[in-house]
Amino acid sequence: MSRIEITLKSDLCAASGDGFSSVIDTDVSYDKYGFPIIGGRRLKGCLKEAAELIGSDKIAEIFGTPGSSTSGALKVSNAVIKNYDNLKNEAISSGLNAEKVISLFTYIRSGTAIRDDTADENTLRFTRVVRQYSPFDMSQELIFSAQAEIDEKYASEFSDICKALRNIGYKRNRGFGAVQCRFIYEDSQKLYDKFDFSDAENLELT
C-alpha cells in the first residue's frame, strides 16, 4: 500500500475542533488509546492547498470537485505515528490508559490575545500540542504515516504535491505545524511480480 510520511519540523496542533472538559480550549486529535493522529480529511485538505500553491493542473482529478457526485482519485487514511501497531500493543500490555499515553506525546500551551502590548481580559486559552520529538528518543523527530491510494498515472504529480506541503494544523502562522512530507508509491501488482510463487505452498509477506 502506498503511504504518505509526515515528519514534524516543529510542534503540531492538528486540532480536533473540540475542547477537553473545562481545562483545554483546543485539543489535538487522538484515538481511543491516546495516540495523536492527523485526520485524513484534514490531511487531504492541506494537500489540496499545497496543490493550489504549486499550480497543479490535476487538482480536480486527484481531489475531486466540490458539489460533484464523482470523487477524486485520492483516498487517504488518518495519519498515525510510525510503528503505531507496536506502540499500541505495548501500551495495552503495560496497562497504560489513554490519558497517560497522550501525556507522553503532548503538552499544554497557554496563550492570550495582546492589544497595545497588554493582554486582553478574558482571552487566556489553553491548547494541547504534539511534541516535535519522540518521547522515547529526543533526537528523533516524530513521524506520522497515512495510507494513500491513487492511480499510478497521478503518482508523480501527487509526489510533487506532498513535497510542497510545509504546514499542517492550527496556528500555522505562529510557528506550529511545520512538516516535511513525502509520498511513497507502491504498486501492489509490481510487488506481487517480485516473488516466485511456483514452488511455494505458503508465502508470508511482512
C-alpha positions in Angstrom: 0.0 0.0 0.0 1.3 3.5 -0.9 1.8 5.9 2.0 2.4 9.5 3.0 5.1 10.1 5.6 5.0 13.3 7.6 8.0 14.3 9.7 7.4 17.0 12.3 9.7 20.0 12.0 8.0 21.9 14.9 5.4 21.1 17.5 2.0 20.4 16.0 -1.6 21.1 16.9 -3.8 19.1 14.4 -6.8 20.3 16.3 -9.9 18.2 16.6 -12.2 21.3 17.0 -13.1 20.1 20.5 -12.1 21.1 24.0 -11.3 18.8 26.9 -13.5 19.3 29.9 -13.1 22.9 31.1 -9.3 22.9 31.0 -8.3 22.7 27.4 -9.9 25.0 24.9 -8.4 23.4 21.8 -7.4 19.8 21.8 -5.4 17.6 19.4 -7.0 14.7 17.6 -6.2 11.3 19.2 -7.5 7.8 19.1 -9.1 5.7 21.9 -5.7 4.6 23.1 -4.4 8.1 23.5 -2.1 8.2 20.4 -2.2 11.5 18.5 -3.4 11.3 14.9 -3.8 13.7 11.9 -7.3 13.2 10.5 -7.5 12.0 6.9 -9.9 14.8 5.9 -7.6 17.5 7.4 -4.6 16.0 5.7 -6.3 15.8 2.4 -7.4 19.5 2.7 -3.9 20.6 3.5 -2.6 18.6 0.5 -5.2 20.3 -1.7 -4.0 23.7 -0.5 -0.4 22.6 -1.4 -1.6 21.6 -4.9 -3.1 25.0 -5.4 0.0 26.7 -4.2 2.2 25.0 -6.8 -0.4 25.4 -9.5 -1.1 21.7 -10.2 -3.3 21.2 -13.2 -4.6 17.8 -11.8 -6.4 19.2 -8.7 -9.9 18.2 -9.8 -8.8 14.7 -11.0 -6.9 14.0 -7.7 -9.1 15.7 -5.1 -12.4 15.8 -6.8 -14.7 18.8 -7.4 -16.9 20.2 -4.6 -20.6 19.5 -5.4 -19.8 16.8 -7.9 -21.0 13.2 -7.4 -17.7 12.0 -8.7 -14.9 11.7 -6.1 -11.3 12.3 -6.9 -8.6 9.6 -7.4 -7.1 10.1 -4.0 -8.1 8.2 -0.9 -6.2 8.9 2.4 -6.5 7.3 5.8 -5.8 9.0 9.2 -2.1 9.5 9.8 -0.8 7.7 12.8 2.6 7.6 14.5 5.1 5.4 12.7 5.3 1.9 14.3 1.8 2.6 15.7 0.8 -1.1 16.0 3.8 -2.0 18.1 3.4 1.1 20.3 -0.3 0.4 20.7 0.3 -3.2 21.7 3.0 -2.2 24.2 0.7 0.4 25.8 -2.1 -2.2 26.1 0.2 -4.8 27.6 1.7 -2.3 30.0 -1.7 -1.2 31.2 -1.3 2.5 30.1 -4.6 4.3 29.8 -5.3 6.9 27.1 -4.6 9.9 29.4 -1.1 8.6 30.2 -0.3 7.8 26.6 -1.4 11.3 25.3 0.7 12.9 28.0 3.8 11.2 26.6 3.4 12.9 23.2 1.8 16.3 24.1 1.9 19.2 26.4 -0.5 22.1 27.3 0.4 25.6 26.0 -1.3 28.8 27.1 -1.8 32.0 25.2 -3.7 35.2 25.3 -4.7 38.0 22.9 -2.5 41.0 23.0 -3.6 44.6 22.3 -1.3 47.6 22.6 1.3 45.4 24.3 -1.3 44.4 27.0 -3.1 41.1 27.4 -6.8 41.4 26.8 -9.0 40.4 29.7 -10.7 37.0 29.5 -8.7 35.8 26.5 -6.5 33.3 28.2 -6.7 30.0 26.2 -5.1 26.6 26.6 -4.1 24.4 23.7 -2.8 20.9 23.7 0.2 20.4 21.3 2.0 17.4 19.9 5.7 17.5 20.7 8.1 17.5 17.7 10.3 14.8 19.1 9.6 11.3 20.2 9.2 10.8 23.9 11.5 7.7 23.6 14.3 9.4 21.8 14.6 13.2 22.0 16.9 13.3 18.9 14.3 11.6 16.8 11.6 13.8 15.1 8.1 12.3 15.3 6.9 10.7 12.0 3.3 10.2 11.1 2.3 7.8 8.3 -1.0 7.6 6.4 -2.1 5.0 3.8 -2.8 6.5 0.4 -4.5 5.1 -2.6 -4.1 6.9 -6.0 -4.0 5.9 -9.7 -0.4 5.3 -10.9 -0.9 8.0 -13.6 -1.2 10.7 -10.9 1.6 9.3 -8.6 4.3 11.6 -9.9 2.1 14.7 -9.7 0.9 13.7 -6.2 4.5 13.2 -5.1 5.3 16.8 -6.0 2.2 18.0 -4.1 3.3 16.1 -1.0 6.8 17.7 -1.2 5.1 21.2 -1.4 3.2 20.6 1.9 5.0 22.5 4.6 2.4 23.2 7.3 -0.5 21.3 8.9 -2.9 22.2 11.7 -3.8 25.0 14.0 -1.7 28.2 14.4 0.4 27.6 11.4 1.2 31.3 11.2 2.7 31.1 14.8 5.4 28.5 14.2 3.3 25.4 14.8 2.7 22.5 12.3 5.9 22.8 10.2 6.3 19.5 8.4 8.3 17.6 5.8 6.1 15.4 3.7 6.8 12.7 1.1 4.8 10.2 -0.9 6.0 6.6 -1.2 4.2 4.9 -4.0 3.9 1.1 -4.0 2.2 -0.7 -6.9 0.7 -3.8 -5.4 0.9 -5.7 -8.7 4.6 -4.8 -9.1 5.1 -6.1 -5.5 3.4 -9.3 -6.4 5.5 -9.7 -9.5 8.7 -9.6 -7.4 8.0 -13.1 -6.0 8.2 -16.6 -7.5 5.1 -18.4 -6.3 5.7 -21.6 -8.5 7.2 -23.8 -5.8 5.7 -22.3 -2.7 2.6 -23.7 -0.9 2.7 -20.8 1.6 4.3 -17.4 1.3 4.2 -14.7 4.1 4.7 -11.0 3.3 5.6 -9.0 6.3 
